[in-house]
Each structure stands twice: as C-alpha cells, then as structure tokens.
C-alpha cells in the first residue's frame, strides 16, 4: 500500500522587520565584533530575515553605518543645560560635546571618513558652531569653512588616536616609529633627537581641547 504523501511546507514571506531592529542588531554586532564582521548577509541571519528584506531599509553597508552613526549621536549627544553668552565658548563647548560622544565609541572611527556629520541629532551642535563663529565676526561663508575645519580636526584626532591605541594594544613589539627614532642623528635632527625618548608619551597625551582652542583662535584671528 502506498504511503500518503506528506504535505509540503510552503515558505511564506520573511517576518516583517523594522528599521529599529536593523539598527539595534547591527549595533550589537559592531560593538561586540567590529565593523569588519558586519555584512548584510550576517545582519539578515541575525535578524532571521533575508538580505533582500534589509534593502527596504538600507541600500548598502555604507548607508547602514551612517544610520548607526546617527543612532549613536541621538543616544549620546547631550545638549548643555545652559548656553554661554560668549559665542566663542559656545563653539568650543559644542565641538567638545561632539568629540566626547564619538571618541567614546570604538567602532565609530570606521565611519568617520564620511564627508560630514549631518545627522539630525548633530545639527543642533553644528548650528552652535556656525552661529557662534558668525557672532564672533566671521561672515556666514567663513563660518561654514570654520565649522568644516573644526570637524576635520575633531574626526581626524579621533581616527588617528584610536588607530594608535589599537596598534599598541595588538602589538607589543618595537614599532616602526621607535626604530626610526632610536637611530636619529643629533647633528642632523637635533630637536627630534632630544625629544626621542619622550615622543611616545607626549604624543599619547589628550591634547584635543588645546588644539581646538588654538584652531578657534586662529579662525577668529582672520576676521
């Protein structure tokens, strides 16, 4: 006697996913394993969906990383309770707040090569910097250029410092810089030879605020 056939299971549509679920799962992956381990296929597997379903929310990994940056800014950027009447101080406070929020997140350095931090959550801080520079006497055009200089300095400082810290943590061998500095000729490079032994600890110091003050003062000196 023939056995009754087993009904075939039909594959229904993948479960509906939300953008919040996409961002939350992606954030968990990059926080635990780094940006390199985040792929659209891996993200879809973690969510229990398909890569095609993800494309309804994000076009590619680059856009996903920018969404993560926007999400991080929304959760960590805090506006100061009161604003200084001094426009220069408002510029500095806004830049320091952005730097602090981004520098606290290790994976953020992978997305700071994006052209600008124009997330909705960051626009208030951009406003304070541009408006503060205008109030200090810069034209609106120079204020925008000034903001860009401050942003490049801020993003660059985070990227370089994070990369240096990662190299130090991953490799305890003598670095290329240490080998170069060990062979400096005092008669040819006297100042660098004098500082060679102190170069590493000096360059490891957190000098962001000092550099920011100097940059802002330089921008305002061009009025």
C-alpha positions as CSV (number, residue, x, y, z in Angstrom):
1,X,0.0,0.0,0.0
2,X,1.4,3.4,-0.9
3,X,2.0,5.8,1.9
4,X,0.1,9.0,1.9
5,X,2.3,11.9,0.7
6,X,3.4,14.4,3.3
7,X,2.1,17.9,2.6
8,X,5.0,20.1,1.5
9,X,5.6,23.1,3.7
10,X,5.3,26.4,1.8
11,X,7.7,29.1,2.5
12,X,5.9,32.2,3.5
13,X,7.2,35.8,3.4
14,X,10.0,36.5,5.8
15,X,8.9,38.2,9.0
16,X,8.4,41.9,8.8
17,X,11.4,43.8,10.3
18,X,11.7,47.3,11.5
19,X,14.4,49.8,10.9
20,X,14.9,49.9,14.7
21,X,15.5,46.2,14.7
22,X,18.0,46.5,11.9
23,X,20.0,49.3,13.6
24,X,19.9,47.6,17.0
25,X,21.2,44.3,15.7
26,X,23.8,46.0,13.6
27,X,25.0,48.0,16.6
28,X,25.3,44.8,18.7
29,X,27.4,43.1,16.0
30,X,29.9,46.0,15.6
31,X,30.1,46.6,19.3
32,X,31.0,43.0,20.0
33,X,33.0,42.1,16.9
34,X,33.9,45.2,14.9
35,X,32.7,46.8,11.7
36,X,34.5,44.2,9.5
37,X,32.2,41.5,10.8
38,X,29.1,43.4,9.8
39,X,27.7,42.3,6.4
40,X,24.2,42.5,5.0
41,X,24.1,38.7,4.9
42,X,25.3,38.4,8.5
43,X,22.8,41.0,9.7
44,X,19.9,39.3,7.9
45,X,20.8,35.9,9.5
46,X,20.9,37.5,13.0
47,X,17.5,39.1,12.4
48,X,16.1,35.9,10.9
49,X,15.3,37.5,7.6
50,X,16.8,37.8,4.1
51,X,19.3,40.3,2.7
52,X,16.7,41.4,0.2
53,X,14.4,42.3,3.0
54,X,17.1,44.6,4.5
55,X,17.3,46.6,1.3
56,X,13.8,48.0,2.1
57,X,15.5,49.8,5.0
58,X,19.1,50.4,3.9
59,X,20.7,50.4,0.4
60,X,24.1,49.0,1.4
61,X,26.6,48.7,4.3
62,X,27.8,52.3,3.9
63,X,24.3,53.6,4.5
64,X,23.8,51.2,7.4
65,X,27.0,52.5,9.0
66,X,25.8,56.1,8.6
67,X,22.5,55.1,10.2
68,X,24.5,53.6,13.1
69,X,26.4,56.9,13.5
70,X,23.1,58.9,13.5
71,X,21.7,56.5,16.1
72,X,24.8,56.8,18.3
73,X,24.6,60.6,18.1
74,X,20.9,60.6,19.0
75,X,21.6,58.5,22.1
76,X,24.9,60.1,23.3
77,X,25.0,63.7,22.2
78,X,23.6,65.8,25.1
79,X,22.9,69.5,24.8
80,X,24.2,71.6,27.6
81,X,21.7,72.8,30.1
82,X,22.6,76.4,29.7
83,X,24.5,78.2,26.9
84,X,27.2,80.7,27.5
85,X,26.7,84.2,26.4
86,X,30.2,84.1,24.9
87,X,29.9,82.9,21.3
88,X,33.4,81.6,21.2
89,X,32.7,79.4,24.3
90,X,29.6,78.1,22.6
91,X,31.7,77.0,19.6
92,X,34.2,75.2,21.9
93,X,31.5,73.5,24.1
94,X,29.6,72.2,21.0
95,X,32.8,70.8,19.5
96,X,33.9,69.2,22.7
97,X,30.5,67.5,23.1
98,X,30.7,66.0,19.6
99,X,34.2,64.8,20.2
100,X,33.3,63.2,23.5
101,X,30.3,61.4,22.2
102,X,32.2,60.0,19.2
103,X,35.5,59.2,20.9
104,X,33.7,57.0,23.4
105,X,32.6,54.5,20.8
106,X,35.4,52.3,19.4
107,X,33.8,51.3,16.1
108,X,32.9,54.9,15.2
109,X,36.3,55.5,13.7
110,X,35.3,53.2,10.8
111,X,32.5,55.6,9.7
112,X,34.2,58.9,10.4
113,X,35.5,59.0,6.8
114,X,32.1,60.1,5.8
115,X,32.1,63.6,4.4
116,X,30.1,65.2,7.2
117,X,28.3,64.6,10.5
118,X,25.0,65.9,9.2
119,X,22.7,63.6,11.2
120,X,19.6,65.2,12.6
121,X,20.8,64.7,16.1
122,X,24.0,66.6,15.4
123,X,22.6,69.5,13.6
124,X,22.0,71.5,16.8
125,X,25.7,71.3,17.6
126,X,26.6,72.3,14.0
127,X,24.2,75.3,14.5
128,X,26.0,76.4,17.6
129,X,29.4,76.2,15.9
130,X,28.4,78.1,12.8
131,X,26.2,80.7,14.6
132,X,28.9,81.2,17.3
133,X,31.5,81.9,14.6
134,X,29.2,84.4,12.9
135,X,28.5,86.1,16.2
136,X,32.3,86.3,16.7
137,X,32.6,88.3,13.5
138,X,33.0,85.8,10.7
139,X,30.9,86.0,7.6
140,X,28.5,83.1,7.1
141,X,30.7,81.7,4.4
142,X,33.8,81.8,6.6
143,X,31.8,80.4,9.5
144,X,30.9,77.3,7.4
145,X,34.5,76.9,6.4
146,X,35.4,77.3,10.0
147,X,33.0,74.6,11.0
148,X,34.5,72.3,8.4
149,X,38.0,72.9,9.8
150,X,36.8,72.1,13.3
151,X,35.0,68.9,12.1
152,X,38.1,67.7,10.2
153,X,40.2,68.3,13.2
154,X,37.8,66.5,15.5
155,X,37.2,63.5,13.3
156,X,40.9,63.2,12.4
157,X,42.0,63.4,16.0
158,X,39.6,60.5,16.9
159,X,40.7,58.4,14.0
160,X,44.4,58.8,14.5
161,X,44.3,58.3,18.3
162,X,42.0,55.3,18.0
163,X,44.3,53.7,15.4
164,X,47.4,54.3,17.5
165,X,45.7,52.8,20.6
166,X,44.6,49.8,18.7
167,X,48.2,49.2,17.4
168,X,49.6,49.5,20.8
169,X,47.1,47.0,22.2
170,X,47.5,44.5,19.4
171,X,51.3,44.5,19.1
172,X,53.8,44.9,21.9
173,X,56.8,44.7,19.6
174,X,59.0,47.6,18.8
175,X,57.1,49.9,16.4
176,X,58.5,51.4,13.2
177,X,58.5,54.8,14.8
178,X,60.5,53.6,17.8
179,X,63.1,52.1,15.4
180,X,63.3,55.3,13.4
181,X,63.7,57.5,16.5
182,X,66.3,55.2,18.0
183,X,68.6,55.9,15.1
184,X,68.2,59.7,14.9
185,X,71.4,61.6,14.3
186,X,71.7,64.5,16.8
187,X,73.8,66.6,14.4
188,X,71.2,66.3,11.6
189,X,67.9,66.4,13.6
190,X,68.9,67.8,17.0
191,X,65.4,68.7,18.3
192,X,63.8,65.4,17.4
193,X,66.8,63.5,18.8
194,X,66.4,65.5,22.1
195,X,62.7,64.5,22.3
196,X,63.1,60.9,21.0
197,X,62.7,59.3,24.4
198,X,59.7,61.4,25.3
199,X,58.0,61.3,21.9
200,X,55.7,58.4,22.6
201,X,54.2,59.6,25.9
202,X,54.0,63.2,24.7
203,X,52.0,62.2,21.5
204,X,49.8,59.9,23.6
205,X,48.5,62.8,25.7
206,X,45.0,64.0,25.2
207,X,45.5,67.5,23.7
208,X,42.2,67.8,21.8
209,X,41.0,70.8,23.8
210,X,44.3,72.6,23.5
211,X,44.3,72.1,19.8
212,X,40.7,73.1,19.5
213,X,41.3,76.4,21.4
214,X,44.3,77.1,19.1
215,X,42.2,76.3,16.0
216,X,39.2,78.5,17.0
217,X,41.6,81.4,17.9
218,X,43.2,81.1,14.5
219,X,39.9,81.2,12.7
220,X,38.8,84.2,14.7
221,X,42.0,86.0,14.0
222,X,41.1,86.1,10.3
223,X,38.2,88.4,10.9
